Amino acid sequence: MPIEFLGIAATNDGSETRARSGPSFDKDYTLRLARAHEDNGWDRILFAYHSGSPDPATVAAFIATELDRLQLLLAHRPNVSAPTHAAKVVATLDQLSAGRANVHIITGGSTADQAAEGDHLPKDERYERTGEYIRILKQAWTSREPFDFEGAHYRLENFVSDVWPVQQPRPQVSFGGSSAAAYAIGAAESDIYALWGEPLADTAEQIATITDAALAAGRPSRPRIQVAFRPILGATEELAWAKAERILGRIEGRTQALSAQLGDLRSPENAGSQRLLSIADRGDRFDRALWTKVSAASGGRGNSNALVGTPETVAAALLDYIDLGVDIISARGYDYVDDTIDFGRYVIPLVREEVARRDAAAAAESAEATGVASEKEPGRVAA
């Protein structure tokens, strides 16, 4: 089964290690970064969402008109628009991009950032609303007849869209979260369940939880699994770890400078960040290459655990996650353009080649087993 790679569609060059050098939406930089992904083997990029950020749908539409192959993943929060409106936005973007648009639904892990846009629902109710939102999106994309919907958060009467996605039956919906409420909703409704990078044993436990929740919801199988990391590459192990320590120092310096804005980094609200900090308390290094110090320095905010090493080491580490059942690798470095190019040139081919080799070996083994079984069937003569 081919593995997919998801990068980031940053709209400026700022990151945990550096302040941005220009405006929040730097059009030239945004296109340069997207093109670095398209030209170096990546499958898609995520247009992230924050209460004060440039509108991701508009930025995605800009990239759709400039690039021909790269798929577009639009982050969207249910609190900012009606689900019928979101369905039309995504369907229109899918038309504009010739079938390259999907959506990542964000329930919201920060009460303050939700409140900044007028959303004051408690967390569990936000997840309940998200479940309704996703169900309406799916029906709006697939129903050619007017439909009604009545739930705790939305009530629709005779809605039918007049813009249909190119993808059939509909665009894919991805989702993330690490609380009990998140597992229940995401496992029941999403096509892709997004996790942050954790040690292999912890990731395996999460996948098992998602699988059980999907089966409990009546699904025949779980959603596809996505896992996210911050790769730090070097020509040798020593150079990679020296680079990692420099990055850590810059994160710590920037975090200290922004401490008044960031608040208490040891007390995040969302379960995903709490998990990352708890893992960091257990140790700095796990498995082949997972490093937690960068996550701890940033308060476990978002995708923040690193994989450190040579391209061969990082590729082997990613294959360990693929062995657990991971389908999609999400990755972004700290110098977005250069790290995107390096990861695309030196890591993605290694992973793809090994996955293809394993798939070919499995297919040959299956064919051989089928041939042996055929020879043993009564009345059959072996060739």
MOPE-V421451 format. One record per residue. RES is the residue in one letter. SS is DSSP state (h for helix, s for strand, l for the rest). OMEGA is omega in degrees with one decimal (none if undefined). D_CENTER is the distance of its C-alpha to the mean C-alpha in Angstrom with 2 decimals. Layout:
RES&SS&OMEGA&D_CENTER, RES&SS&OMEGA&D_CENTER
This chain:
M&l&-179.1&18.28, P&l&177.2&16.53, I&l&-179.9&13.29, E&s&-179.9&10.65, F&s&-178.6&9.26, L&s&176.3&6.70, G&s&-176.1&8.41, I&s&177.9&9.27, A&l&-179.3&11.97, A&l&-179.5&14.12, T&l&174.3&17.38, N&l&-173.1&19.52, D&l&177.4&20.03, G&l&176.5&19.83, S&s&178.5&17.75, E&l&-175.1&18.56, T&l&-175.3&21.34, R&s&172.6&22.97, A&l&-180.0&23.98, R&l&-176.2&23.28, S&l&-177.9&26.29, G&l&-177.4&26.43, P&l&178.3&25.36, S&l&174.6&22.07, F&l&176.1&21.73, D&l&-172.8&23.06, K&h&-177.8&23.20, D&h&179.9&24.25, Y&h&-179.4&21.65, T&h&179.6&18.79, L&h&179.5&20.19, R&h&-179.7&20.94, L&h&178.4&17.41, A&h&179.8&16.10, R&h&176.8&19.06, A&h&176.2&18.37, H&h&-176.1&15.13, E&h&-175.8&17.12, D&l&-173.2&20.07, N&l&166.2&18.52, G&l&178.5&16.80, W&l&-179.3&13.18, D&l&-174.8&12.02, R&s&176.3&9.97, I&s&-179.6&9.04, L&s&173.7&7.38, F&s&-169.9&10.47, A&l&-178.4&10.11, Y&l&170.2&12.73, H&l&-174.0&15.55, S&l&-177.6&18.99, G&l&-173.9&20.74, S&l&172.7&18.40, P&l&-177.1&19.26, D&l&-174.9&18.46, P&h&-179.5&15.14, A&h&179.3&16.73, T&h&178.5&19.70, V&h&178.5&17.93, A&h&178.1&15.95, A&h&176.5&19.40, F&h&-179.4&20.90, I&h&-179.5&18.63, A&h&-178.5&19.14, T&h&-176.6&22.86, E&h&-175.9&22.77, L&l&-170.9&20.69, D&l&-170.2&21.28, R&l&-171.7&18.61, L&l&177.9&15.19, Q&s&-170.0&12.89, L&s&178.0&11.65, L&s&-173.4&8.73, L&s&175.1&10.61, A&s&-175.9&9.69, H&s&176.9&12.76, R&s&-178.9&14.75, P&h&-175.8&17.43, N&h&-171.6&20.07, V&h&177.0&20.42, S&l&175.1&21.69, A&l&-179.5&23.12, P&h&177.4&20.97, T&h&177.1&23.49, H&h&179.7&22.98, A&h&179.4&19.19, A&h&179.7&19.85, K&h&177.8&22.28, V&h&-178.2&20.14, V&h&178.6&17.36, A&h&178.3&20.20, T&h&177.1&21.99, L&h&178.2&19.09, D&h&174.9&18.73, Q&h&-177.6&22.47, L&h&-175.1&22.42, S&l&-179.4&19.87, A&l&172.8&21.60, G&l&-177.0&18.87, R&l&-172.5&15.70, A&s&171.8&14.06, N&s&-174.1&11.47, V&s&175.4&10.40, H&s&-176.6&7.83, I&s&-179.2&10.48, I&s&179.4&10.93, T&l&178.4&14.01, G&l&-177.8&14.84, G&l&-179.4&15.40, S&l&178.9&18.23, T&h&-178.7&21.52, A&h&-178.5&22.80, D&h&173.5&20.08, Q&h&-178.1&20.40, A&h&179.2&24.16, A&l&178.2&24.08, E&l&170.7&23.50, G&l&-178.6&25.86, D&l&-176.8&23.74, H&l&178.0&25.60, L&l&172.1&24.52, P&l&-171.7&24.21, K&h&-176.7&20.87, D&h&176.8&21.74, E&h&175.4&23.03, R&h&178.2&19.87, Y&h&176.6&18.08, E&h&177.5&21.08, R&h&179.2&20.78, T&h&178.6&17.12, G&h&177.6&18.35, E&h&-177.4&21.11, Y&h&-178.5&19.03, I&h&179.6&16.80, R&h&178.4&20.07, I&h&176.9&21.74, L&h&-177.6&19.10, K&h&-177.9&19.50, Q&h&179.4&23.26, A&h&179.7&23.53, W&h&-171.7&21.90, T&h&-176.6&24.09, S&l&175.8&27.35, R&l&178.0&30.14, E&l&177.7&32.45, P&l&178.8&32.51, F&s&175.5&31.00, D&s&173.9&31.29, F&s&176.8&28.91, E&s&178.3&30.05, G&l&179.9&27.98, A&l&-173.4&28.13, H&l&-177.7&26.23, Y&l&174.2&26.75, R&s&-178.5&29.88, L&s&176.6&30.09, E&s&174.4&33.23, N&s&176.4&33.60, F&s&168.7&30.40, V&l&179.7&29.75, S&l&176.3&27.72, D&l&173.9&29.43, V&l&-173.3&26.39, W&l&176.6&24.54, P&l&174.6&21.33, V&l&-179.8&22.06, Q&l&178.6&19.64, Q&l&7.3&21.50, P&l&-176.9&21.55, R&l&170.9&18.71, P&l&178.8&15.24, Q&l&178.1&12.26, V&s&173.2&10.81, S&s&-168.2&7.46, F&s&176.9&7.98, G&s&178.3&7.79, G&l&-176.0&11.00, S&l&176.0&13.50, S&l&178.3&16.81, A&h&179.1&19.14, A&h&179.2&18.76, A&h&-179.8&14.98, Y&h&-177.1&15.39, A&h&-177.6&18.18, I&h&-176.9&16.62, G&h&-179.9&13.16, A&h&-178.9&14.94, A&h&-166.6&17.53, E&h&-171.4&15.80, S&l&171.6&12.24, D&l&-178.8&11.76, I&s&177.3&8.33, Y&s&-174.4&7.87, A&s&178.3&4.92, L&s&170.1&7.11, W&s&-175.7&8.19, G&l&177.8&10.51, E&l&174.4&13.87, P&l&-175.6&17.06, L&h&-177.6&17.35, A&h&179.5&19.62, D&h&177.6&17.47, T&h&178.2&14.41, A&h&178.2&17.02, E&h&178.5&18.30, Q&h&179.1&15.07, I&h&177.7&14.68, A&h&178.7&18.36, T&h&179.6&18.08, I&h&179.0&15.48, T&h&179.3&17.76, D&h&-179.1&20.82, A&h&178.6&19.56, A&h&178.7&18.70, L&h&178.4&22.17, A&h&178.9&23.78, A&l&178.0&22.47, G&l&177.9&24.23, R&l&178.9&21.49, P&l&-180.0&22.62, S&l&-179.4&19.40, R&l&172.2&16.08, P&l&169.8&12.76, R&s&-174.6&10.91, I&s&175.1&8.96, Q&s&177.7&5.71, V&s&-169.3&6.58, A&s&-179.4&6.37, F&s&171.1&9.83, R&s&-178.6&12.34, P&s&173.9&14.72, I&s&-171.2&18.37, L&s&173.4&20.61, G&l&179.9&24.39, A&l&174.2&27.17, T&l&177.4&28.39, E&h&-178.4&27.14, E&h&179.4&29.48, L&h&178.8&28.24, A&h&-178.7&24.58, W&h&174.5&25.51, A&h&176.2&27.80, K&h&179.6&25.05, A&h&179.9&22.85, E&h&176.7&25.78, R&h&178.1&26.28, I&h&178.2&22.71, L&h&179.6&23.21, G&h&179.7&26.47, R&h&177.5&25.05, I&h&-179.4&22.36, E&h&178.7&25.20, G&h&-179.7&27.44, R&h&178.2&25.08, T&h&178.9&24.18, Q&h&-179.6&27.92, A&h&-176.8&28.63, L&l&-172.4&26.16, S&h&-179.5&27.07, A&h&179.5&28.77, Q&h&-172.7&25.68, L&h&-179.9&23.16, G&l&-177.1&25.39, D&l&-176.9&25.51, L&l&-179.1&22.63, R&l&-177.6&23.78, S&l&178.3&23.47, P&l&179.3&20.01, E&l&-170.1&19.87, N&l&-174.9&16.51, A&h&179.7&16.46, G&h&178.3&13.31, S&h&176.7&15.14, Q&h&177.8&18.31, R&h&-178.8&17.08, L&h&179.2&16.12, L&h&177.5&19.57, S&h&177.3&21.31, I&h&178.1&20.04, A&h&177.4&21.21, D&h&179.6&24.52, R&h&-179.1&24.90, G&l&-178.7&24.74, D&l&-174.8&23.53, R&s&178.7&22.72, F&s&173.1&21.45, D&l&-176.3&21.57, R&l&-165.8&21.79, A&l&-175.8&20.01, L&s&-177.4&17.85, W&s&-172.2&19.22, T&l&-174.3&18.88, K&h&179.9&21.31, V&h&177.2&18.97, S&h&179.3&16.92, A&h&-178.2&20.30, A&h&-179.5&21.58, S&l&177.7&18.94, G&l&-179.9&19.21, G&l&-177.0&15.93, R&l&174.4&14.28, G&l&177.8&10.51, N&l&-171.5&9.00, S&l&174.3&12.60, N&l&-174.2&13.84, A&s&164.3&15.13, L&s&-171.6&16.20, V&s&175.1&19.67, G&s&173.8&22.12, T&l&175.6&23.32, P&h&179.7&21.16, E&h&178.8&22.77, T&h&-178.7&21.92, V&h&177.3&18.23, A&h&178.2&18.09, A&h&178.0&20.03, A&h&178.7&17.76, L&h&177.8&14.71, L&h&174.5&17.12, D&h&178.1&17.93, Y&h&176.6&14.46, I&h&176.8&14.77, D&h&177.0&18.15, L&h&-177.6&16.74, G&l&178.2&15.06, V&l&-176.9&11.53, D&l&-173.5&10.77, I&s&175.6&7.71, I&s&173.5&7.60, S&s&-176.6&5.45, A&s&169.4&8.58, R&l&179.5&10.80, G&l&-178.7&14.39, Y&l&167.7&16.86, D&l&-161.5&18.94, Y&h&-174.3&16.29, V&h&-176.7&18.47, D&h&-179.6&20.35, D&h&175.1&17.55, T&h&179.6&15.58, I&h&-178.0&18.87, D&h&-179.7&19.70, F&h&179.7&16.54, G&h&-178.0&16.87, R&h&-167.2&20.57, Y&h&-178.1&20.94, V&l&-176.4&18.01, I&h&179.6&16.35, P&h&179.4&19.86, L&h&-179.1&20.71, V&h&-179.0&17.81, R&h&-178.9&18.41, E&h&-179.4&22.14, E&h&177.0&22.06, V&h&178.7&19.91, A&h&178.8&22.39, R&h&179.9&25.29, R&h&179.2&24.31, D&h&179.6&23.84, A&h&178.9&27.22, A&h&179.0&28.88, A&h&179.3&27.69, A&h&178.6&28.95, A&h&178.6&32.23, E&h&178.6&32.67, S&h&179.2&32.13, A&h&178.7&34.59, E&h&179.3&37.08, A&h&178.3&36.88, T&h&178.5&37.44, G&h&178.4&40.39, V&h&179.3&41.94, A&h&-179.2&41.65, S&h&179.7&43.31, E&h&-176.7&46.16, K&l&-178.2&46.88, E&l&178.4&47.16, P&l&176.4&50.81, G&l&179.7&52.67, R&l&177.1&50.34, V&l&-179.6&51.79, A&l&179.3&49.66, A&l&none&49.51
